[in-house]
Amino acid sequence: MKNDQIHDQHSGTRTASRRTVLRTAGAAVLAASATGVTAGVARAAADAASEAASRPYDVIVVGAGYAGVTAARELKDKGLKTLILEARGRIGGRTWTSDYAGQLIELGGGAVDPKQPNVWAEAKRYNIATVTDGGTIDNYVLPSGNGFAVVPIADASARIKSVFTPFFDGVQQLFPQPYQPFAQPALLNDADKLSMQDRLDQMRLSADDLKLINGTTGGLSGGSSKRGAYTMLAQSWALSGYTYEGYQSINTYGLQGGTVALLQAMLTDSGADLVLNCPVAKITDSGSGVTVTTKSGKNYTAPHVIVAVPVNLWKTITFSPALPSEYTSVSTAGIGAPNVKKIFMRVTNSSAGTFIAGPQEGFPLSTTIPERQLSDGSTLMFAFCLDPTLDATNPSKVQSVLQQMVPGIKVLDTKVQYWGADPYSLGGWACRQPGMLTGPYRTIQQPRGRVAFATSDIATGWSGYIDGAVESGITAAKQVTTLAASTR
Ligand SMILES: Cc1cc2nc3c(=O)[nH]c(=O)nc-3n(C[C@H](O)[C@H](O)[C@H](O)COP(=O)(O)OP(=O)(O)OC[C@H]3O[C@@H](n4cnc5c(N)ncnc54)[C@H](O)[C@@H]3O)c2cc1C
């Protein structure tokens, strides 16, 4: 079976798509990612930052992930000049094109899909090809009784589909227009109270069937199905066309050259100046302009600011005047799923052939997926891990967990990104908690004074995906353009 017939997204789900990614110089692109004030290799970073502080900008964007860069590009299209301040030494945030075992890899988000209109349009606009891999996967390793069973992929997919599809009974009525999640307020009020675990409980599944799907719901939630809102996954199902196949297929494509290739093209087009290694600590809105203060004490001013950092980071920035409680409480509770690690590894000796593993909630590794065969005879795989106690940088620890599912398998080495502990993400993909969508969500999508917000975490459509980041960047740029026109 072609491996793009099954799939996953993010964590708990089951991605099977492998990509023939052109091994363009991902790292070199990253190293050369800065434009504008940071472009000159010879120019000292401090000089560049000082120069930026004295230049007149219409808008300062905080954060150079997909949401922030999209906002800057949109503002340029409206004739506004933008400065981007980024905490890290690279662009991309929760997308991170890196390299491992001589391969280009995505340590964060990587998959895009034609059902995701915003990011798909960007790829077309900048002529970035989408890539997929036609490799095959033999088996699915599934929980069975107290252990695991190796099941031919077609049989396993049919079984998962039959258990998973009823989880979404009624979603067509709940989200008849997937990009307008509030269209059915009465139904939504009830549904948004449910955690994914509540919905699983309603289904009264057998122990084995429960284990078939709670790895997905628990994984998306950041470790426990009790944390994630049912409406989060239900809306993704609706956006995918209300079918298992539609939902499965959203992880089929990657971007040629990696996510950084598209983002770099957008950044270059934005004409924005970018300062890297510049974490923002304070944002002061005087009513007539905004001052952004970095951790190192440097001030930048502009008429407007777009805060394009993850929601989980809002609580780490001092806003003056203070943000209303809706913003602070959501940031404290968190939208970005906790505990998320993405692990790349080289494996050999698989008794299950090429396989996907979909263990149950609570197992130290979540979905485990083959990416491609390597010329040294090993297989490049990646896995998600929601267990903060597993030291995934230690190959023998990962191996002993993997061997519980596939006896004899060997892990040669690993490369890990722990998003939950990363100070500039404090979590992985967005997964709202029960009550957030019907509660503070519409408020936190709005600007406060001269400060607007952009991130996939507050998107109306594909929140939790690159597409949602692009959508949110477009929205924030519109909000600021309207404000700028009214305050001129
Ligand atoms: C492991 C993983 C797998 C995923 N898989 C997929 C997938 O396959 N497909 C998909 O579509 N999506 C996927 N996602 C989700 C997707 O990556 C995100 O939704 C998207 O990248 C978020 O973009 P953003 O711009 O909203 O936020 P971010 O990418 O987090 O960007 C925010 C930026 O703000 C910066 N920042 C933070 N604090 C400060 C500060 N104080 N001062 C200045 N800058 C600051 C950060 O460094 C960062 O660059 C995945 C995410 C993860 C973690």
The ligand as a Gaussian input file, in Angstrom:
#p B3LYP/6-31G(d) Opt

LIG

0 1
 C        6.067000      19.086000      16.519000
 C        5.080000      19.890000      15.705000
 C        4.528000      19.339000      14.562000
 C        3.625000      20.077000      13.803000
 N        3.154000      19.546000      12.638000
 C        2.447000      20.340000      11.789000
 C        2.166000      19.918000      10.471000
 O        2.595000      18.835000      10.058000
 N        1.442000      20.745000       9.664000
 C        1.010000      21.973000      10.085000
 O        0.372000      22.691000       9.317000
 N        1.289000      22.415000      11.334000
 C        2.018000      21.649000      12.184000
 N        2.368000      22.113000      13.415000
 C        1.857000      23.429000      13.851000
 C        2.564000      24.617000      13.192000
 O        3.962000      24.391000      13.203000
 C        2.235000      25.896000      13.966000
 O        0.833000      26.037000      14.057000
 C        2.764000      27.155000      13.309000
 O        4.106000      27.002000      12.908000
 C        2.658000      28.319000      14.299000
 O        3.103000      29.511000      13.697000
 P        2.984000      30.880000      14.511000
 O        3.594000      31.912000      13.652000
 O        1.605000      31.063000      14.998000
 O        3.872000      30.660000      15.825000
 P        5.418000      30.319000      15.953000
 O        5.854000      29.496000      14.800000
 O        5.616000      29.757000      17.295000
 O        6.141000      31.730000      15.817000
 C        6.230000      32.621000      16.905000
 C        7.581000      33.318000      16.868000
 O        7.644000      34.224000      17.966000
 C        8.949000      34.163000      18.517000
 N        8.912000      34.663000      19.886000
 C        8.431000      34.062000      20.989000
 N        8.567000      34.859000      22.058000
 C        9.147000      35.997000      21.622000
 C        9.550000      37.206000      22.263000
 N        9.369000      37.420000      23.579000
 N       10.133000      38.170000      21.510000
 C       10.338000      37.993000      20.176000
 N        9.976000      36.871000      19.523000
 C        9.375000      35.881000      20.241000
 C        9.299000      32.699000      18.409000
 O       10.696000      32.493000      18.527000
 C        8.742000      32.344000      17.047000
 O        9.690000      32.539000      16.019000
 C        3.252000      21.393000      14.209000
 C        3.811000      21.947000      15.371000
 C        4.717000      21.209000      16.107000
 C        5.332000      21.831000      17.336000

